[in-house]
Amino acid sequence: MRNHGVGSWAARRARMSPHWVAVVHDGREWTFAEVSSRANAMAHVLAERGVTKGDRVAYLGPNHPAFLETLFATGLLGAIFVPLNTRLAAPELAYILADSGAAVLVHAPLSIVDDLRDVPARLALDGLDLDDAPADPLDVDVADTDVCMIMFTSGTTGRPKGAMLTHANIAWNSVNLLLDIDLTSTEVTLVNAPMFHVAALNMTVLPTFLKGGRSVLMSAFDPAATLELIERYGVTYTFGVPAQYQMLARSPGWDAADLSSLRSVSCGGAPVPAALIETYQRRGLTFLQGYGLSEAAPGVTYLRADDSARKAGSAGTSVFFGDVRVVRADGSIVDTGEPGEILTEGPNVMAGYWGLPDATAEVLSPDGWLRTGDIAVLDDEGFAYIRDRVKDLIISGGENIYPAEVEDALYAHPAVAECAVVGVPDEKWGEVGRAFVVLASPADPAELLDFLAGRIAKYKVPKSVVFVDSLPRTGSGKVLKKRLR
């Protein structure tokens, strides 16, 4: 094949194991041969609409085999895939479509599409019959250094930026994941996080596909349905963000659920509370935590199974094909236990931000080191413990407060279902912490603040508590702290 990119994966996997099940959705199964055939047909459909190498193809829809078919089809043409967050408002989607210069929008039957003005050519999945498309195989020249997809960041601090991930970035990230989790060809991976989220796609679906395992796709996360599917299909591996695992552990069926098939559960996207890890360990599950970001496709560090209990709460050490530094503001390496910014380098690090050379230069050094904007400390064995975003740091009276540390302490209180801590202005201290809390049972602010006394330093204890019905989150589950501020 002349195509050395992700678009060729379906055909290459079908060549190896055509009759194995690749994808399961809503009770229906697709083999690798079927996925390959449909991806090739979809590529012909896109080509008929004028898509050529380098063009951007946007996709808007829930988890479905059509997502993968469109991704592989786009790659077969050497075009660039742009997955869209289904939870965004119409103006936000319109911005990403315009910024990426998408030539075609492939979409599920979603009403929000009617609210999009001045969008590119639309291709509705519900009116598409791939059986009528040509069947002859497509083989466009695609190098592994070509851009495969543009993953737009969640935009928690401003306009989203498009991280350009090459075919090589995604392939190396998949290799790292296979080494970290030791996926097998008999893996059954449950995908209940949205695939427009870089971790759901690149840390679950694509590595499983590459290895020949099957991915069980859920259109939307539902705790009860998740537990039922784990038992029905004998799920061996799944990924989620902390909020999902919290909801799962609080669901009525948690105690009685048969989770015996699960080999490991993987978590990322935000610092993981210690109480949550303990909840899963009590069920005998290997709870693995990783750290990454869209700009690294996304894996940077991973806590492997052998260390999951001994180093619970750590995000592990650097992935196999990657390196990590933790540095001070002046770029010098921190001492053990000293907080610093995480830098990472490796073949999984993005090519840059789409159309933003200045923003790229701010985070990506000429020799390939990526500034993540995240804070961590390393223990004496080099295991990373994620503290927080640099931008979320609270400086109170000259002391640094890492909100994730305060949140972790709050989660130990049985009345706290969810929480987030942000800095607010204070005349005396410059800024102080304020905790936003979703309650699982009745409590008052004084009770929660008294609970923290002695667990964390006095200056770290928030000066106020606000009870809310829910926390604002991005489509990938991250708390929108800018909105809380």
Buried (B, 14 or more C-beta within 10 A) or exposed (E): BEBBBBBBBBBEBBEEBBEBBBBBBEEEEBBBBBBBBBBBBBBBBBBEBEBEEEBBBBBBBBBBBBBBBBBBBBBBBBBBBBBBBBEBEBEBBBBBBEBBBBBBBBBBEBEBBEEBEEBBEBBEBEEBEBEEBEEEEBBBEBEBEBBBBBBBBBBBBEEBBBBBBBBBBBBBBBBBBBBBBBBBEEBBBBBBBBBBBBBBBBBBBBBBBBBBBBBBBBBEBBBEBBBBBBBBBBBBBBBBBBBBBBBBBEBEEBEEBEBEBBBBBBBBBBBBBBBBBEBBBEBEBBBBBBBBBBBBBBBBBBBBBEBBEEBBBBBBBBBBBBEBBBBEEEEEEBEEEEBBBBBBBBBBBBBBBBBBEEEBEEBBEEEEBBBBBBBBBBEEEBBBBBBBBBEBBBEBEEEBBBBBBBBBBBBBBEBBBBBBBBBBEBEEBEBBBBBBBBBBEEBEBEEBBEBBEEBBEEBBBBBEBEEBEEBBBBBBBBBBBBEBE
